[in-house]
Amino acid sequence: MRLTAAVIARDEERQLPGCLESIAFADERLVLVAGQTVDRTREVARMHGARVEERVFDNFAAQRDAALRLARGEWVLFVDADERVTPELCAEVLRTIAEPGGVRGFWIPRHNLLMGRLVRHAGWYPDHQLRLLQRQFAHFDPSRPVHELALVDGAVGRLHEPLVHFNYASLREFIRKQERYCALEAQRWLTWYGRPRARALVGQPVREFWRRYIHLQGYREGFLGLVLCGLLAYYAGKAVWLARAATSRN
């Protein structure tokens, strides 16, 4: 089996059909469902011909690593439920794995649509994701529980055609996901740096806003860019606060 397209999913019954249709070219479609799922994700995945496995969700890196181990293909293409593989990317993936030239993994750019609009600044483009992996040469960094990164034993290249990411249909969804992510980001901070200093409560959100809004030109997205960069700065500070609070309790 040459290619497994793998999806990690939790409560994704609405997005999953379109995702699975876009990866129908793969030899195997694997959906790893989080055990906490309460909607019809499992049934929808099976209805669309996917192989369904289940694992209790603890963090994103561990979930992807589990999917990598469960996959049967030589190559694994990770696609999220709210992402779509275009026909052009499909063709590029198949050409690439037919003749990888000794390369073990490939970064794929992403087009991010936020609230129905393509956002190209503030870090949302090209937004490369290391998603095409030769299974036996890859695993996910356990120190990155969120914004996870594959570690590849060998050369890594880049594809040109982008994934399409239907990212945050509303501001409410954006805020809900950031609340979830910042708790995992606090874990990452503690793993990498230990207890944050008090000054990081101010310094970290200021740095994040400057990086997103000025350096990555979020200002070019107008009012939406200002709101998004401001919220990301706030949650960067909240992650620091959560990390300090966790160490205070211990």
DORORO-128200 format. One line per 3 residues: their letters; for each residue x, y, z of N, C-alpha, C, O. Coordinates in Angstrom, 2 decimals. Layout:
BEGIN
a = X,Y,Z,X,Y,Z,X,Y,Z,X,Y,Z | ...
This chain:
BEGIN
mrl = 0.85,-1.18,0.00,0.00,0.00,0.00,0.89,1.24,0.00,1.73,1.39,0.88 | 0.71,2.13,-0.98,1.60,3.26,-1.14,1.23,4.44,-0.23,2.11,5.01,0.41 | -0.05,4.82,-0.17,-0.40,6.07,0.49,-1.62,5.92,1.40,-2.66,5.42,0.98
taa = -1.46,6.35,2.66,-2.57,6.51,3.60,-2.83,7.99,3.78,-1.90,8.75,4.06 | -4.07,8.41,3.64,-4.48,9.76,4.01,-5.11,9.67,5.39,-6.12,8.99,5.57 | -4.53,10.34,6.37,-4.94,10.21,7.77,-5.57,11.49,8.27,-5.07,12.59,8.03
via = -6.68,11.34,8.99,-7.41,12.47,9.57,-7.57,12.20,11.06,-8.06,11.14,11.45 | -7.15,13.14,11.90,-7.50,13.04,13.32,-8.71,13.92,13.54,-8.73,15.07,13.10 | -9.73,13.40,14.21,-11.02,14.10,14.24,-11.68,14.00,15.60,-11.63,12.97,16.28
rde = -12.31,15.09,15.98,-13.14,15.12,17.19,-14.36,15.99,16.90,-14.23,17.19,16.64 | -15.54,15.38,16.94,-16.80,16.10,16.68,-16.74,16.83,15.34,-16.93,18.05,15.27 | -16.47,16.07,14.26,-16.29,16.67,12.94,-17.28,16.13,11.92,-16.96,16.05,10.74
erq = -18.48,15.75,12.36,-19.44,15.16,11.42,-19.80,16.10,10.27,-20.12,15.64,9.17 | -19.76,17.40,10.51,-20.13,18.36,9.47,-19.04,18.52,8.42,-19.33,18.58,7.23 | -17.78,18.59,8.86,-16.67,18.85,7.93,-16.14,17.59,7.26,-15.57,17.66,6.17
lpg = -16.32,16.44,7.90,-15.64,15.23,7.46,-16.00,14.76,6.04,-15.10,14.34,5.32 | -17.27,14.82,5.61,-17.56,14.31,4.27,-16.76,15.00,3.17,-16.21,14.32,2.30 | -16.68,16.31,3.18,-15.93,17.02,2.16,-14.45,16.69,2.21,-13.80,16.58,1.17
cle = -13.91,16.54,3.42,-12.51,16.17,3.56,-12.26,14.79,2.96,-11.33,14.62,2.18 | -13.08,13.81,3.32,-12.86,12.45,2.84,-13.04,12.34,1.33,-12.35,11.55,0.68 | -13.94,13.11,0.77,-14.09,13.12,-0.69,-12.83,13.64,-1.37,-12.45,13.16,-2.44
sia = -12.18,14.63,-0.75,-11.00,15.22,-1.37,-9.77,14.32,-1.29,-8.80,14.54,-2.01 | -9.80,13.30,-0.42,-8.66,12.38,-0.31,-9.01,10.99,-0.78,-8.37,10.01,-0.40 | -10.04,10.89,-1.62,-10.48,9.59,-2.12,-9.42,8.91,-2.99,-9.50,7.71,-3.23
fad = -8.43,9.67,-3.46,-7.38,9.11,-4.31,-6.41,8.23,-3.54,-5.68,7.45,-4.15 | -6.37,8.33,-2.21,-5.42,7.57,-1.40,-5.76,6.08,-1.40,-6.92,5.71,-1.58 | -4.75,5.24,-1.21,-4.99,3.80,-1.12,-5.78,3.44,0.13,-6.54,2.47,0.14
erl = -5.61,4.24,1.18,-6.32,4.02,2.44,-6.68,5.38,3.03,-5.87,6.31,3.00 | -7.90,5.48,3.56,-8.29,6.66,4.33,-8.51,6.22,5.77,-9.36,5.38,6.05 | -7.73,6.79,6.66,-7.78,6.44,8.08,-8.30,7.64,8.86,-7.77,8.74,8.74
vlv = -9.33,7.43,9.66,-9.83,8.47,10.56,-9.61,8.00,11.98,-10.20,7.01,12.42 | -8.76,8.71,12.71,-8.51,8.42,14.12,-9.41,9.36,14.93,-9.19,10.57,14.99 | -10.43,8.78,15.54,-11.44,9.55,16.25,-11.04,9.70,17.71,-10.67,8.72,18.36
agq = -11.13,10.91,18.23,-10.88,11.13,19.66,-11.99,10.46,20.46,-13.17,10.58,20.13 | -11.60,9.76,21.51,-12.58,9.03,22.32,-13.62,9.93,22.94,-14.70,9.46,23.29 | -13.33,11.23,23.10,-14.28,12.17,23.69,-15.36,12.62,22.71,-16.25,13.40,23.08
tvd = -15.31,12.16,21.47,-16.26,12.59,20.45,-17.70,12.21,20.83,-17.96,11.08,21.26 | -18.61,13.16,20.67,-20.01,12.92,21.04,-20.96,13.00,19.85,-22.15,12.71,20.00 | -20.47,13.40,18.68,-21.37,13.48,17.52,-21.21,12.23,16.65,-20.72,11.21,17.14
rtr = -21.63,12.29,15.38,-21.65,11.11,14.52,-20.38,10.98,13.67,-20.43,10.43,12.57 | -19.26,11.47,14.15,-18.02,11.41,13.38,-17.69,9.98,12.96,-17.32,9.75,11.81 | -17.82,9.01,13.86,-17.47,7.62,13.55,-18.36,7.09,12.42,-17.86,6.50,11.46
eva = -19.65,7.30,12.54,-20.59,6.78,11.55,-20.37,7.45,10.19,-20.41,6.79,9.15 | -20.15,8.75,10.19,-19.94,9.48,8.93,-18.67,8.98,8.25,-18.66,8.80,7.03 | -17.61,8.76,9.01,-16.36,8.27,8.43,-16.57,6.90,7.77,-16.11,6.67,6.66
rmh = -17.27,6.00,8.46,-17.51,4.67,7.90,-18.41,4.74,6.67,-18.19,4.01,5.70 | -19.40,5.61,6.70,-20.29,5.78,5.54,-19.53,6.20,4.30,-19.93,5.86,3.18 | -18.44,6.93,4.47,-17.64,7.40,3.33,-16.46,6.49,3.03,-15.56,6.88,2.29
gar = -16.45,5.29,3.61,-15.47,4.29,3.24,-14.14,4.37,3.96,-13.18,3.72,3.55 | -14.07,5.16,5.03,-12.81,5.28,5.76,-12.69,4.17,6.81,-13.69,3.66,7.31 | -11.47,3.82,7.10,-11.18,2.93,8.23,-11.16,3.78,9.50,-10.48,4.81,9.55
vee = -11.88,3.35,10.51,-12.03,4.14,11.74,-11.30,3.46,12.89,-11.51,2.28,13.17 | -10.45,4.22,13.56,-9.81,3.80,14.80,-10.14,4.84,15.86,-10.57,5.94,15.54 | -9.94,4.48,17.13,-10.31,5.40,18.21,-9.21,5.44,19.27,-8.58,4.43,19.58
rvf = -9.00,6.63,19.81,-8.01,6.83,20.86,-8.45,8.02,21.70,-8.89,9.03,21.16 | -8.34,7.92,23.01,-8.66,9.05,23.88,-7.67,10.17,23.60,-6.46,9.95,23.61 | -8.19,11.36,23.36,-7.34,12.50,23.02,-6.63,13.02,24.27,-7.27,13.29,25.29
dnf = -5.29,13.16,24.18,-4.55,13.85,25.23,-3.86,15.10,24.69,-3.90,16.15,25.33 | -3.24,14.99,23.51,-2.72,16.17,22.84,-2.58,15.86,21.35,-2.69,14.71,20.93 | -2.32,16.89,20.56,-2.30,16.73,19.11,-1.11,15.92,18.63,-1.24,15.10,17.72
aaq = 0.06,16.13,19.25,1.24,15.39,18.82,1.07,13.89,19.04,1.39,13.09,18.16 | 0.56,13.51,20.21,0.36,12.09,20.50,-0.69,11.48,19.58,-0.58,10.33,19.17 | -1.72,12.27,19.25,-2.77,11.76,18.37,-2.23,11.51,16.96,-2.53,10.49,16.35
rda = -1.43,12.45,16.46,-0.86,12.25,15.12,0.15,11.09,15.12,0.22,10.33,14.15 | 0.91,10.97,16.19,1.87,9.87,16.27,1.15,8.53,16.25,1.61,7.58,15.62 | 0.01,8.45,16.95,-0.79,7.22,16.96,-1.31,6.92,15.56,-1.29,5.77,15.12
alr = -1.77,7.94,14.85,-2.26,7.74,13.48,-1.13,7.27,12.57,-1.35,6.43,11.70 | 0.06,7.80,12.78,1.21,7.39,11.98,1.50,5.90,12.18,1.82,5.19,11.23 | 1.39,5.44,13.42,1.64,4.03,13.71,0.54,3.12,13.17,0.80,1.99,12.78
lar = -0.70,3.63,13.14,-1.83,2.83,12.68,-1.92,2.75,11.15,-2.54,1.82,10.62 | -1.33,3.70,10.47,-1.42,3.74,9.01,-0.74,2.52,8.39,0.24,2.00,8.92 | -1.27,2.09,7.27,-0.71,0.93,6.57,0.12,1.32,5.36,0.87,0.50,4.84
gew = -0.02,2.55,4.91,0.71,2.98,3.73,2.16,3.28,4.01,2.54,3.56,5.14 | 2.97,3.21,2.97,4.39,3.58,3.09,4.50,5.08,3.37,5.36,5.52,4.14 | 3.63,5.85,2.74,3.58,7.29,2.93,2.28,7.66,3.63,1.25,7.01,3.43
vlf = 2.31,8.70,4.45,1.12,9.19,5.15,0.95,10.67,4.84,1.85,11.47,5.04 | -0.23,11.00,4.35,-0.61,12.40,4.13,-1.61,12.78,5.21,-2.71,12.25,5.24 | -1.23,13.71,6.08,-2.13,14.18,7.13,-2.99,15.32,6.60,-2.48,16.31,6.08
vda = -4.29,15.17,6.76,-5.25,16.20,6.36,-6.24,16.36,7.49,-6.79,15.37,7.98 | -6.49,17.59,7.92,-7.48,17.83,8.96,-8.88,17.85,8.36,-9.05,18.04,7.16 | -9.89,17.65,9.21,-11.26,17.57,8.73,-11.71,18.85,8.04,-12.55,18.81,7.14
der = -11.16,19.99,8.46,-11.55,21.26,7.84,-10.61,21.67,6.72,-10.58,22.84,6.33 | -9.84,20.72,6.19,-8.96,20.98,5.05,-9.41,20.17,3.84,-10.11,19.16,3.96 | -9.01,20.65,2.66,-9.34,19.97,1.41,-8.09,19.87,0.55,-7.29,20.80,0.46
vtp = -7.94,18.70,-0.09,-6.86,18.50,-1.05,-7.40,18.80,-2.43,-8.36,18.17,-2.88 | -6.81,19.76,-3.11,-7.25,20.12,-4.45,-6.78,19.07,-5.45,-5.86,18.31,-5.15 | -7.40,19.01,-6.64,-6.91,18.09,-7.67,-5.44,18.33,-8.02,-4.71,17.39,-8.31
elc = -5.01,19.59,-7.98,-3.62,19.92,-8.30,-2.67,19.37,-7.23,-1.61,18.83,-7.56 | -3.05,19.51,-5.96,-2.22,18.96,-4.89,-2.22,17.44,-4.94,-1.19,16.81,-4.72 | -3.37,16.84,-5.22,-3.46,15.38,-5.37,-2.44,14.89,-6.40,-1.69,13.95,-6.13
aev = -2.42,15.53,-7.57,-1.50,15.12,-8.63,-0.05,15.28,-8.18,0.79,14.43,-8.48 | 0.25,16.38,-7.47,1.62,16.61,-7.02,2.04,15.58,-5.98,3.18,15.11,-6.00 | 1.14,15.22,-5.07,1.46,14.22,-4.06,1.76,12.87,-4.72,2.75,12.22,-4.38
lrt = 0.93,12.46,-5.65,1.13,11.17,-6.30,2.42,11.14,-7.11,3.13,10.13,-7.12 | 2.73,12.24,-7.80,4.00,12.31,-8.53,5.19,12.23,-7.57,6.20,11.58,-7.86 | 5.05,12.90,-6.44,6.16,13.01,-5.50,6.49,11.67,-4.86,7.66,11.29,-4.76
iae = 5.47,10.94,-4.41,5.75,9.68,-3.73,6.15,8.58,-4.72,6.75,7.58,-4.34 | 5.82,8.78,-6.00,6.28,7.82,-7.01,7.78,7.93,-7.21,8.45,6.93,-7.46 | 8.31,9.16,-7.11,9.75,9.38,-7.26,10.21,10.40,-6.22,10.43,11.56,-6.56
pgg = 10.34,9.99,-4.96,10.69,10.94,-3.90,12.14,11.38,-3.91,12.49,12.36,-3.25 | 12.99,10.68,-4.63,14.39,11.08,-4.72,15.13,11.03,-3.39,16.03,11.83,-3.16 | 14.76,10.08,-2.52,15.43,9.95,-1.23,14.95,10.91,-0.16,15.47,10.89,0.95
vrg = 13.96,11.75,-0.48,13.40,12.69,0.50,12.35,11.96,1.33,11.55,11.20,0.78 | 12.35,12.18,2.66,11.50,11.42,3.58,10.26,12.16,4.05,9.36,11.55,4.63 | 10.19,13.46,3.80,9.02,14.22,4.22,8.90,15.50,3.41,9.89,15.99,2.87
fwi = 7.69,16.04,3.33,7.46,17.23,2.51,6.56,18.22,3.22,5.51,17.86,3.76 | 6.99,19.48,3.21,6.15,20.59,3.68,5.14,20.94,2.59,5.45,20.90,1.40 | 3.93,21.28,3.03,2.86,21.67,2.11,2.34,23.04,2.53,2.01,23.22,3.70
prh = 2.27,24.02,1.61,1.70,25.31,1.99,0.19,25.21,2.18,-0.45,24.27,1.72 | -0.37,26.21,2.88,-1.83,26.21,3.11,-2.42,27.57,2.76,-1.84,28.61,3.05 | -3.58,27.54,2.14,-4.44,28.70,2.01,-5.44,28.67,3.17,-6.22,27.73,3.29
nll = -5.40,29.68,4.03,-6.30,29.76,5.17,-7.45,30.70,4.89,-7.25,31.89,4.61 | -8.67,30.16,4.97,-9.87,30.99,4.85,-10.43,31.21,6.24,-10.87,30.26,6.90 | -10.41,32.45,6.70,-10.92,32.82,8.02,-12.19,33.62,7.86,-12.19,34.69,7.25
mgr = -13.29,33.09,8.40,-14.59,33.73,8.30,-14.94,34.00,6.84,-15.49,35.05,6.49 | -14.61,33.02,5.99,-14.95,33.08,4.58,-14.01,33.89,3.72,-14.28,34.08,2.54 | -12.91,34.37,4.29,-12.00,35.26,3.56,-10.60,34.67,3.56,-10.12,34.20,4.60
lvr = -9.93,34.69,2.40,-8.55,34.23,2.31,-7.64,35.24,2.98,-7.58,36.40,2.58 | -6.91,34.80,4.01,-6.00,35.66,4.76,-4.58,35.26,4.42,-4.19,34.10,4.57 | -3.79,36.24,3.94,-2.45,35.94,3.45,-1.34,36.57,4.28,-0.17,36.43,3.95
hag = -1.70,37.25,5.36,-0.69,37.90,6.20,-0.86,37.46,7.65,-1.71,36.63,7.96 | -0.05,38.03,8.54,-0.08,37.71,9.98,0.30,36.26,10.26,-0.03,35.73,11.32 | 0.98,35.62,9.31,1.44,34.25,9.52,0.56,33.18,8.93,0.82,31.99,9.10
wyp = -0.51,33.59,8.20,-1.43,32.59,7.65,-1.10,32.17,6.23,-1.83,31.37,5.65 | -0.05,32.69,5.65,0.42,32.22,4.35,1.91,32.53,4.23,2.33,33.63,4.59 | 2.72,31.58,3.74,2.33,30.28,3.17,1.99,29.21,4.20,1.47,28.15,3.83
dhq = 2.26,29.44,5.50,1.81,28.54,6.55,2.16,27.09,6.25,1.29,26.22,6.32 | 3.40,26.82,5.91,3.82,25.46,5.54,3.58,24.47,6.68,3.85,24.76,7.85 | 3.07,23.31,6.33,2.80,22.22,7.26,3.54,20.97,6.79,3.46,20.61,5.61
lrl = 4.26,20.31,7.71,4.99,19.08,7.36,4.03,17.91,7.44,3.91,17.26,8.49 | 3.35,17.63,6.35,2.21,16.72,6.38,2.36,15.46,5.54,1.60,14.51,5.73 | 3.31,15.42,4.62,3.50,14.23,3.81,4.78,13.55,4.30,5.88,14.08,4.15
lqr = 4.61,12.35,4.89,5.71,11.70,5.61,5.88,10.26,5.17,4.91,9.53,5.00 | 7.12,9.86,4.99,7.40,8.44,4.80,7.38,7.81,6.19,8.23,8.10,7.03 | 6.40,6.96,6.41,5.99,6.56,7.76,7.14,6.04,8.63,7.26,6.44,9.79
qfa = 7.96,5.18,8.10,8.97,4.54,8.94,10.10,5.49,9.34,10.93,5.15,10.19 | 10.14,6.68,8.74,11.21,7.63,9.04,10.73,8.86,9.81,11.45,9.85,9.90 | 9.52,8.80,10.38,8.97,10.00,11.01,8.29,9.68,12.34,7.78,8.58,12.54
hfd = 8.30,10.66,13.22,7.48,10.64,14.42,7.27,12.09,14.85,7.93,12.99,14.33 | 6.35,12.31,15.79,6.01,13.67,16.19,6.69,14.03,17.51,6.77,13.23,18.44 | 7.17,15.26,17.55,7.90,15.78,18.70,6.98,15.81,19.92,6.01,16.58,19.91
psr = 7.24,15.02,20.96,6.35,15.00,22.13,6.38,16.29,22.95,5.49,16.53,23.77 | 7.39,17.13,22.73,7.47,18.39,23.48,6.61,19.48,22.87,6.56,20.60,23.39 | 5.93,19.17,21.76,5.04,20.15,21.12,3.62,19.57,21.10,3.20,19.04,20.07
pvh = 2.89,19.66,22.21,1.55,19.07,22.27,0.54,19.76,21.37,-0.47,19.17,20.99 | 0.79,21.03,21.03,-0.06,21.78,20.10,0.86,22.44,19.09,2.05,22.65,19.35 | 0.30,22.77,17.88,1.15,23.22,16.78,2.27,22.20,16.59,3.46,22.53,16.54
ela = 1.86,20.97,16.49,2.75,19.82,16.51,3.65,19.79,15.27,3.32,20.34,14.22 | 4.80,19.14,15.43,5.79,19.10,14.36,6.34,17.69,14.24,6.73,17.07,15.23 | 6.38,17.19,13.00,6.98,15.88,12.75,8.49,16.00,12.72,9.04,16.97,12.20
lvd = 9.16,15.00,13.28,10.61,14.88,13.21,10.92,13.79,12.20,10.43,12.66,12.32 | 11.73,14.11,11.20,11.97,13.21,10.08,13.44,12.81,10.06,14.34,13.66,10.12 | 13.68,11.52,9.98,15.03,10.99,9.90,15.43,10.94,8.43,15.32,9.90,7.77
gav = 15.90,12.07,7.92,16.27,12.15,6.52,15.95,13.50,5.93,15.56,14.43,6.64 | 16.13,13.61,4.63,15.92,14.87,3.93,14.45,15.25,3.88,13.57,14.39,3.84 | 14.19,16.55,3.90,12.83,17.10,3.84,12.76,18.09,2.69,13.66,18.91,2.50
grl = 11.67,18.01,1.91,11.48,18.91,0.78,10.18,19.70,0.90,9.54,19.70,1.95 | 9.81,20.37,-0.18,8.60,21.21,-0.20,7.77,20.92,-1.44,8.31,20.77,-2.54 | 6.46,20.86,-1.25,5.54,20.83,-2.37,5.12,22.27,-2.69,5.37,23.19,-1.91
hep = 4.48,22.45,-3.83,4.11,23.80,-4.28,2.61,24.06,-4.19,2.19,25.19,-3.90 | 1.80,23.05,-4.44,0.35,23.24,-4.43,-0.16,23.27,-2.99,0.27,22.45,-2.17 | -1.07,24.20,-2.65,-1.50,24.35,-1.25,-2.70,23.48,-0.88,-3.55,23.17,-1.71
lvh = -2.72,23.09,0.40,-3.95,22.64,1.02,-4.89,23.84,1.16,-4.44,24.98,1.28 | -6.18,23.58,1.14,-7.17,24.62,1.42,-7.73,24.37,2.80,-8.28,23.30,3.07 | -7.60,25.36,3.68,-7.99,25.23,5.08,-9.16,26.15,5.38,-9.00,27.37,5.37
fny = -10.33,25.58,5.66,-11.50,26.36,6.06,-11.39,26.61,7.56,-11.98,25.89,8.38 | -10.64,27.63,7.90,-10.14,27.87,9.25,-11.00,28.92,9.94,-10.94,30.09,9.57 | -11.78,28.53,10.94,-12.58,29.46,11.75,-13.70,30.12,10.92,-13.49,31.11,10.23
asl = -14.86,29.54,11.02,-16.02,30.08,10.32,-16.55,31.35,10.97,-17.23,32.14,10.33 | -16.25,31.53,12.26,-16.75,32.70,12.99,-15.75,33.10,14.06,-14.87,32.33,14.42 | -15.90,34.32,14.56,-15.03,34.79,15.64,-15.26,33.96,16.89,-14.31,33.72,17.65
ref = -16.47,33.52,17.13,-16.76,32.68,18.29,-15.99,31.37,18.22,-15.45,30.92,19.22 | -15.94,30.76,17.04,-15.18,29.51,16.87,-13.69,29.76,17.08,-13.00,28.94,17.70 | -13.18,30.89,16.58,-11.78,31.24,16.76,-11.44,31.32,18.25,-10.43,30.77,18.69
irk = -12.27,32.01,19.01,-12.03,32.17,20.45,-12.12,30.84,21.17,-11.31,30.55,22.05 | -13.11,30.02,20.81,-13.26,28.71,21.46,-12.03,27.84,21.25,-11.57,27.18,22.19 | -11.48,27.83,20.03,-10.31,27.01,19.77,-9.06,27.57,20.45,-8.22,26.80,20.92
qer = -8.94,28.89,20.51,-7.78,29.47,21.19,-7.79,29.14,22.68,-6.74,28.93,23.29 | -8.98,29.09,23.27,-9.08,28.70,24.68,-8.53,27.28,24.87,-7.85,26.99,25.86 | -8.84,26.42,23.94,-8.37,25.04,24.01,-6.87,24.95,23.76,-6.15,24.22,24.45
yca = -6.39,25.71,22.76,-4.99,25.66,22.42,-4.09,26.22,23.50,-3.00,25.71,23.74 | -4.55,27.29,24.17,-3.63,27.97,25.09,-3.32,27.08,26.31,-2.25,27.22,26.90 | -4.23,26.19,26.69,-3.93,25.25,27.77,-2.81,24.30,27.36,-1.94,23.99,28.16
lea = -2.83,23.84,26.11,-1.77,22.98,25.60,-0.47,23.77,25.42,0.62,23.24,25.63 | -0.60,25.04,25.03,0.59,25.88,24.88,1.26,26.11,26.23,2.49,26.20,26.31 | 0.46,26.20,27.29,1.03,26.33,28.64,1.85,25.09,29.00,2.91,25.20,29.61
qrw = 1.36,23.89,28.62,2.12,22.66,28.85,3.45,22.70,28.10,4.49,22.32,28.63 | 3.39,23.15,26.85,4.61,23.23,26.04,5.61,24.19,26.68,6.81,23.90,26.73 | 5.13,25.32,27.17,6.02,26.30,27.80,6.74,25.67,28.99,7.96,25.82,29.14
ltw = 5.99,24.97,29.83,6.59,24.35,31.01,7.61,23.29,30.61,8.65,23.16,31.26 | 7.32,22.53,29.56,8.25,21.50,29.10,9.54,22.11,28.57,10.63,21.60,28.85 | 9.42,23.19,27.83,10.60,23.78,27.18,11.38,24.72,28.10,12.61,24.69,28.12
ygr = 10.66,25.56,28.87,11.32,26.65,29.57,11.18,26.61,31.09,11.89,27.33,31.80 | 10.29,25.78,31.61,10.02,25.81,33.03,9.06,26.95,33.38,8.38,27.49,32.50 | 9.01,27.31,34.65,8.05,28.33,35.11,8.38,29.69,34.49,9.51,30.16,34.59
pra = 7.39,30.34,33.84,7.65,31.65,33.24,7.91,32.72,34.30,7.35,32.67,35.39 | 8.75,33.67,33.96,8.94,34.82,34.83,7.72,35.73,34.76,6.97,35.70,33.79 | 7.53,36.54,35.79,6.37,37.41,35.85,6.35,38.39,34.68,5.28,38.72,34.16
ral = 7.54,38.84,34.26,7.57,39.82,33.17,7.07,39.24,31.84,6.68,39.99,30.94 | 7.08,37.89,31.72,6.56,37.27,30.49,5.06,37.49,30.33,4.54,37.39,29.22 | 4.37,37.77,31.43,2.93,38.05,31.35,2.65,39.25,30.46,1.60,39.33,29.82
vgq = 3.58,40.19,30.44,3.46,41.37,29.56,4.28,41.17,28.30,3.81,41.45,27.19 | 5.50,40.69,28.46,6.41,40.59,27.33,5.94,39.65,26.23,6.08,39.96,25.05 | 5.38,38.49,26.62,4.99,37.51,25.62,3.85,38.01,24.72,3.96,37.89,23.50
pvr = 2.76,38.57,25.28,1.72,39.08,24.38,2.19,40.26,23.53,1.76,40.38,22.38 | 3.05,41.11,24.07,3.57,42.23,23.27,4.39,41.70,22.09,4.24,42.17,20.96 | 5.26,40.74,22.36,6.07,40.16,21.29,5.20,39.49,20.23,5.45,39.62,19.03
efw = 4.17,38.77,20.70,3.30,38.07,19.74,2.54,39.06,18.87,2.38,38.84,17.67 | 2.06,40.15,19.46,1.35,41.15,18.66,2.30,41.80,17.66,1.94,41.96,16.49 | 3.49,42.16,18.09,4.46,42.78,17.18,4.81,41.83,16.03,4.87,42.22,14.87
rry = 5.03,40.57,16.39,5.38,39.58,15.36,4.27,39.44,14.33,4.53,39.47,13.13 | 3.05,39.29,14.80,1.93,39.05,13.90,1.52,40.31,13.11,1.35,40.27,11.89 | 1.37,41.40,13.84,0.78,42.60,13.23,1.79,43.42,12.42,1.44,43.97,11.38
ihl = 3.04,43.49,12.91,4.05,44.30,12.22,4.96,43.44,11.35,4.99,43.62,10.13 | 5.68,42.51,11.95,6.66,41.73,11.20,6.00,40.89,10.11,6.50,40.84,8.98 | 4.88,40.24,10.44,4.18,39.40,9.46,3.05,40.15,8.75,2.23,39.55,8.05
qgy = 3.03,41.46,8.93,2.17,42.37,8.16,0.67,42.10,8.32,-0.09,42.18,7.36 | 0.28,41.76,9.56,-1.14,41.58,9.80,-1.96,42.84,9.55,-3.16,42.76,9.28 | -1.31,44.00,9.62,-2.01,45.26,9.37,-2.58,45.33,7.96,-3.51,46.09,7.69
reg = -2.02,44.53,7.05,-2.50,44.55,5.66,-3.86,43.86,5.52,-4.48,43.94,4.46 | -4.32,43.19,6.56,-5.64,42.55,6.54,-6.72,43.46,7.11,-7.86,43.03,7.29 | -6.38,44.72,7.39,-7.38,45.68,7.86,-7.85,45.39,9.27,-7.09,44.93,10.12
flg = -9.14,45.67,9.51,-9.69,45.50,10.85,-9.64,44.05,11.30,-9.39,43.78,12.48 | -9.88,43.11,10.38,-9.82,41.69,10.74,-8.42,41.32,11.23,-8.28,40.59,12.21 | -7.39,41.83,10.57,-6.03,41.56,11.00,-5.75,42.09,12.38,-5.09,41.43,13.18
lvl = -6.26,43.29,12.69,-6.07,43.87,14.02,-6.73,43.01,15.09,-6.14,42.75,16.13 | -7.96,42.57,14.83,-8.69,41.75,15.81,-7.98,40.41,16.02,-7.79,40.00,17.16 | -7.60,39.75,14.95,-6.97,38.44,15.07,-5.62,38.53,15.78,-5.32,37.71,16.65
cgl = -4.82,39.51,15.41,-3.51,39.66,16.06,-3.67,40.02,17.54,-2.91,39.53,18.38 | -4.65,40.86,17.84,-4.91,41.21,19.24,-5.34,40.01,20.06,-4.88,39.85,21.20 | -6.20,39.17,19.51,-6.65,37.98,20.23,-5.51,36.98,20.42,-5.38,36.38,21.48
lay = -4.70,36.80,19.39,-3.58,35.87,19.52,-2.57,36.36,20.56,-1.98,35.56,21.28 | -2.39,37.66,20.64,-1.52,38.22,21.67,-2.10,37.97,23.06,-1.38,37.61,23.99 | -3.41,38.16,23.19,-4.07,37.91,24.48,-3.89,36.46,24.92,-3.57,36.19,26.08
yag = -4.08,35.51,23.99,-3.97,34.10,24.37,-2.52,33.68,24.58,-2.27,32.73,25.32 | -1.57,34.37,23.96,-0.16,34.12,24.29,0.10,34.48,25.75,0.81,33.76,26.46 | -0.47,35.59,26.19,-0.34,35.98,27.59,-1.07,35.04,28.53,-0.59,34.74,29.62
kav = -2.24,34.57,28.10,-3.01,33.66,28.95,-2.28,32.33,29.13,-2.33,31.74,30.21 | -1.59,31.85,28.07,-0.82,30.61,28.19,0.28,30.76,29.23,0.54,29.84,30.00 | 0.93,31.93,29.26,1.95,32.19,30.28,1.33,32.18,31.67,1.88,31.60,32.60
wla = 0.18,32.83,31.79,-0.51,32.87,33.09,-0.88,31.46,33.56,-0.72,31.14,34.73 | -1.38,30.63,32.65,-1.74,29.26,33.01,-0.51,28.46,33.44,-0.58,27.66,34.37 | 0.60,28.67,32.75,1.84,27.97,33.12,2.30,28.37,34.51,2.72,27.52,35.30
raa = 2.23,29.67,34.82,2.63,30.13,36.15,1.67,29.60,37.22,2.09,29.21,38.31 | 0.39,29.60,36.89,-0.60,29.12,37.85,-0.40,27.64,38.15,-0.56,27.20,39.29 | -0.06,26.85,37.13,0.15,25.42,37.33,1.32,25.15,38.26,1.26,24.26,39.10
tsr = 2.41,25.93,38.10,3.56,25.72,38.96,3.31,26.24,40.36,3.87,25.73,41.33 | 2.47,27.26,40.48,2.13,27.78,41.82,1.35,26.75,42.62,1.56,26.60,43.83 | 0.45,26.03,41.93,-0.35,25.00,42.63,0.53,23.85,43.07,0.28,23.23,44.11
n = 1.57,23.57,42.28,2.45,22.44,42.63,3.48,22.82,43.71,4.29,21.99,44.11
